[in-house]
Amino acid sequence: MSSWYGYYHLYKQQEPVVVSLQLKERFLRLRPFIRSGEDYMVIEELLAADIRINNQLDFDRQLETVGEQKLELFKTLFYKARTHYLKEQPDYWLSLNPIYDHLKSKLSALCASPHFYILSTKKTDFILAILKNNGITMDRERIIYSAAQHKLSLIGAILDKKYAASRAFLLDDQIEHLSGNRDPRIQTFLCLWGYIKEESSMGSKDVKPLTTEGFTRMINDLAW
């Protein structure tokens, strides 16, 4: 919804006369390719132009075609749209961002731990609003807006600074954030409860698929 408002109201400044009933389905098929907020806006433009995307490589080529200047504008407009909904229609926006039940049951304890961090392409204020809506509190300092930075590098830096002799688990639903790990202290897991399917982890020996049941076992086994 934020991308629709951002693209058609703020960027195009007009809504389409005709909207395909299959638009949502097509949008969701492209959702796994998103890495940052501006990518949502690119999807809206691709759908409007009826450009077909089959894989991440196709999508990345489209990002190159759009160009850095327009992507930066898209990012600004997308977050302006997201802020608009959070301010003007908070209940509606929060309803679009639920927390999975198996996560919610563990998050209160996790968020209270000084060893737990959230790295997200959503800005910190949006993460805090989602947590608060679910009765969960967390220190702002441990919520890191990671859109412009590689998550593995961020975790490596945190380990170097605070937990040099420790290990870290990185859980994500975007294979791009997990691949290429060379730090033996970090184990990477692809969450299968989001938009990503298990086959996305094939070819990445360092990435392990993680089911909801596997997540619950993992958290139960950790000593916080």
N, C-alpha and C positions, 0 to 999 in steps of 0.2 A: 504494500500500500504506500509506503514512503517513496518507493521508486516511481510509482505511478504519479503521485502528487508532484514529486520533484521533476519528473520528465515532462509531464503534460501541462501542469499548472505553472511551474517556475521556469522551465526551459522553453517549451514550445508555446506556452501561454494559451493553449487551446486543447480541448479534448477531441479525440477522434469521433467522427460522425457515426462510424460503425465499429463495433467491437466483437471479435470472434468469440464464440462460446468456448472454444478450445484454447483461449489465450492463457488461462491459468495453468492448464496442463502443460502447455509448451514452455511457460515460464519455469515451472517446477523441474522440467527436464534439463533446463540450463542451469538451475540453481547450484549444482555441485561444482561448477566451474568458477564460482565467485570466490575472490580472495579479499576484496575490500569493498567499501561502500559504493565507490564509483562504478564498480562492475554491475551493480543492480541497474544503474541507469543505462549502461551499455546494452544490457539485455532488453530493456524497454525499446531502445532504438533498433536493435536487431529484429525484434518482433514486429515493430512498426514497418520496417522495410522488408519483412518476410525473408530475411537472410537465414539460411539453415546452418546450424552448427552441430557437428557430430562428435566432437571430442575437445579436450583441453587445448590441443594445438590449434585447432580452428579458432577457438575463442581467443587465444593469445594473439593470433594474427590480427583479429579484429581490434584488439586493444592497441596494437601497433598502428593500425590504420586510423583509429580515432585520434591518436597523438596525445602527448603529455599535457598540452595546454587545455584541450577539451576535457581530458580526464580529470584534471584539477578542478575545472569548473563543475563537472558532474559530481565530484566529491563534495564540493561546497554546497551545491544545491540539494544533494541527497541528505546531508546532515542537517541542513536547514529544514527540509521536509520532515525528517525524523523528530527534530526539536519541536516543530509545529504540532505534530500529533501528540507528543508527550505532554506538551503544555496545554493544548486546546481540547484534546480527547484522550486523556491519560488512560482511562479504563479500556478504551478501544485499543489503543496501541499496546498496552500490557497484555491484552487478551491475544494479541498476535504473537506474543513472545512468551509462551508457557515454558515451564521447566519440566522435563520428563520426570515421571513419578519416581523412578528408581534413583534419579539424581537428587530430587528434592528430599528424599528420606535420609540422605547422607550429607547434604550440603551444610546444614547448620553446624555440625561437628567439624566438617572440613574447613569452613570459612572462619571458624574460631581458632584454627591452628596457625601458628606463625610460619609453618612450613608449606602452607598451601597458597598457590598463586593462581589467578585467572589471567590468561593472556588472550585478548580478544580483538577482533577487528571492529567491534562496537566500542565506542568511546566509554570511558569510565563512568560518567554520569548515567548512561543508559543501563549499564550493568548494575549499578547501585540501585536504580529504580526497579529493575526486574527482581533483584534480591529482596528489596524492601517490600515489594508487593506480595512476596511469599513468606514474609515474616523472618527474613534472614538478614543479619548484619555482617559486615566485613570491613576491615581497614582499607581505606582507599589506596594506600601505598602498595598493597598486594594485588591490585587490579591494574594491569598494564595494557594500555592501548598499543597494539602491536602491528598496526596496518603497514607501517613503513619499515618494519624491522623483521628479521628472520627469527622465528620463535626459538629455534635451537640455539642460536647465538645469544639470545636474551637469557635463556636458562643457563647456558654455560657461564655467562657473566655473573649471574646470581650465585651459582655454585662457587665460582672463584672468589667472590666477595664475602660470602656468608657461610657456605657449607662445603669447603674445599675437599673434605674427606668423605662427603656423602654421595648419594645417588639421587636421581630424579626420574619421575615418570612423566612423559608428555602424552596427554590424551587429546586427540583432535579428530574432527570429521573431515578434514581437508588433507589429502595425501601430500600436497605440496609443502605443507608445514612440517611434515614428518620425514620426508626422504632426504638422503644424503648425510645422515648423522654419522659423525666420526668421533664423537665424544663417548668413551666407554662408560662414563658416569650416567649417561642418559639412555633410558629405554623408551621406545616410541610405540604408541598404540593407536590404531585407526578405529574410531568409534563407529559401530555399525547401526546405531539406532537413529542416525540422522538421515541425510540425503544420500550418503555414500553407500555403495554396495561392496561386499567382501572382495570381489574380484579387483577392486581398485588397488588393493594392497599387493596384488601379484606382481612379481618383478622387483619388489622392494624387500630384500631379505631382512633388513633391519627393522621393518615395520610389522607389528603383530596385529591381526584383527582382534577386536574386543567387543564381545556381546554384552547385553545388559546383565546377564548372569555372571559373566566374567568380571565385569566392573564391580558388582556387589561383593564377589569373593575377594577381589583385589583390595578393596577398601577395608573389608573385615579383617584381612590378614595384616594390614599395615599397623605399625605401632606409632601412634601420634602422640 
